[in-house]
């Protein structure tokens, strides 16, 4: 299994989406959870594409394995080679 690398860093929440969340009539914790959920959906989509399965068919173990593999890439090849840039 080879992880597909985006040409540019993955954008998990666009400025427009963030602005829309800011405008929503939500509490600060609700806004945080909304941003997290939108970002998580985007990341799950990337993981599903890498594993060639639908988002609906992803298992928790596949997500864990994907994070382990991305972490290994980051440690061995540097942050620029990994999907997650932290």
C-alpha positions in Angstrom: 0.0 0.0 0.0 1.5 3.3 -1.1 0.1 6.5 0.4 -0.9 9.1 -2.2 0.9 12.3 -1.5 -0.9 15.6 -2.3 1.1 17.9 -4.5 0.7 20.7 -2.0 0.0 20.4 1.8 -3.5 19.1 2.4 -6.0 21.8 3.3 -8.3 20.4 6.0 -10.4 23.6 6.6 -10.5 26.4 4.0 -10.6 30.0 5.1 -14.1 30.2 3.7 -15.3 27.2 5.8 -13.6 28.7 8.8 -15.4 32.0 8.2 -18.7 30.2 7.8 -18.1 28.5 11.2 -17.3 31.8 12.8 -20.6 33.3 11.5 -22.6 30.4 12.8 -24.7 30.8 15.9 -22.7 28.4 17.9 -20.8 28.4 21.2 -17.0 28.4 21.2 -16.9 24.6 22.0 -19.5 23.9 19.2 -17.4 25.9 16.7 -14.3 24.0 17.7 -16.1 20.7 17.3 -17.6 21.8 13.9 -14.1 22.7 12.6 -12.8 19.4 13.9 -15.6 17.5 12.2 -15.1 19.2 8.9 -11.4 18.6 9.0 -11.9 15.0 10.1 -14.2 14.3 7.1 -11.6 15.7 4.8 -8.9 13.6 6.3 -11.1 10.4 6.3 -11.6 11.1 2.6 -7.8 11.1 2.0 -7.4 8.0 4.1 -10.1 6.2 2.2 -8.7 7.2 -1.1 -5.2 5.9 0.0 -6.7 2.6 1.0 -9.0 2.4 -2.0 -12.1 2.0 0.1 -15.2 4.2 0.7 -15.2 6.4 3.8 -18.2 4.3 5.0 -16.2 1.1 4.8 -13.2 2.4 6.8 -12.6 0.6 10.0 -11.0 2.0 13.1 -8.0 -0.3 12.6 -7.5 1.0 9.1 -7.4 4.6 10.4 -5.0 3.6 13.2 -2.8 1.8 10.6 -2.9 4.8 8.3 -1.8 7.2 11.1 1.1 4.8 12.0 2.2 4.7 8.4 2.0 8.5 8.0 4.0 8.8 11.3 6.6 6.4 10.1 7.0 8.4 6.8 7.4 11.6 8.8 10.1 10.0 11.0 12.0 8.4 8.2 11.6 10.9 5.4 10.7 14.1 7.1 7.5 16.1 7.6 7.3 17.2 4.0 6.9 13.6 2.9 4.0 12.9 5.2 0.4 13.9 4.7 0.0 15.4 8.1 2.2 18.4 8.7 2.8 18.8 12.4 
